[in-house]
Amino acid sequence: MTDASATAPAYTGPRRILSGIQASGALHLGNYLGALKRFTALQDSGAPCFLFVADLHAITVWQDPALLAAQTREIAAAYIASGLDPAKSTIFPQSAVRAHAELAWILNCVARLGWLDRMTQFKEKSGKHKERASVGLYTYPVLQAADILLYKATEVPVGEDQKQHLELTRDIAGKFNTDFNAPGYFPLPEPLIQGPATRVMSLRDGAAKMSKSDPSDQSRINLTDDADTIASKIRKSKTDMGVMPEPGEGLDDRPEVKNLIAIYAALSDRTREEITAEFAGQGFGAFKPALADLAVSSLAPVTAEMRRLMDDPAEIDRVLRDGAERAAGIADPVIAEVKKIVGFWQA
Ligand code: AQP
């Protein structure tokens, strides 16, 4: 793939921020620090924010139909509980705006098979039996490109794991603009991968991403965990025989310690250097309880608000319905224009 930004004329439309979280429930600290907390920080950045619940993405792996709508509400509740104001930010279910699927099909015909073959997330998620994976799991990054380009989003806050998919989105946008002689029609969106916790790692293995599909519940802190569970998981988290590092000490050979410091920094809105300076030379017996207290006090209000909202599904449904209408107000004219550009028959 080439970087489409090298040759394409610049997009001149307004700034828009867009991101999504899969409706597969079970949100964890990685989702909170890598996504939710950062969306909230961007809400007042001067560009409108579109945050969707990715239910079309969720069904790329099996989802129980009896649970999917509740999982969708749970992610919407997490958005609101993390501080997103539905009056300012557009919060909506992806499947409620038909144009996502329509644009994904058109972009499936723009993207090249070789580009998708290189996507590492598919390789990781499909494992040893890729022939048993759904076709949707394979084409997932094209749907993601459609999600972004449908709103002509210019900035996409995501965790480190989504970097390759964002590069693919830029390539698809560039190829569409070139193939259809529509210079600058789609923006080449910028991934916003910033902050101390763009890749929160497992509490049991500093080389693996904290992930909802990790079979060990001890590997992650779930947003539904109570205070005792959070404290116990942090107490039992893997470290080493050493003590807390000195400022400036390299930590590449101590990934678990590096991860805990990054989590502390992200939760407290401080830098890793500040945290290292504070705890230098101390044992983990001092650091882990401090981290546990911080995690509990940061997550407890979010969890409590999520529970309150989940007890009032009608309130969440109002937010999602209103968000879907507002989102369609942007998406529908874009898909109509795209169909015209592609040359489809129009009445
Ligand atoms: N460990 C992480 N650290 C930082 N950011 C993370 N994100 C996910 N895991 C981490 C970010 O959260 C957003 C939403 O992710 P998602 O739930 O839509 O999908 P995902 O990345 O596939 O999440 P998981 O937990 O890793 O799911 P599985 O186990 O199914 O693969 C994204 O912005 C993502 O970067």
Residues whose N, C-alpha, C, O or C-beta is under 5 A from the ligand:
A	BS01	AQP	G20 I21 Q22 G30 N31 G34 A35 P157 V158 G159 E160 D161 Q162 A197 T198 R199 V200 K209 M210 S211 K212 S213 D214
